[in-house]
């Protein structure tokens, strides 16, 4: 459960940080958007270190599915575009893959 909460927080931090750059470069927002954007991206990186995993690559791979689903939530909540059924099916496939990666009984490195 802790990993799921960490992934959700990391996704929010990464999307918010990336959106700050998007707003600056694509929406003509002030360069001052970069300061909170950079802080948000640093928070994202720190949060991923809290995931209980024996390998960073595995933690990042599982995070990918959560990021995709969170991006669709952002699309709807922040940008006002409702995901269509193909978006939702794709996100479900990604979350299934992330769950397999995160919760499967992996062999220890050695």
Secondary structure, DSSP 8 states (H G I E B T S, - for coil): -HHHHHHHHHHHHHHHHHHHHHHHHHS---TTHHHHHHHHHHHHHHHHTTS--S-HHHHHHHHHHHHHHHHHHHHHHTT-----HHHHHHHHHHHHHHHHHHHS------
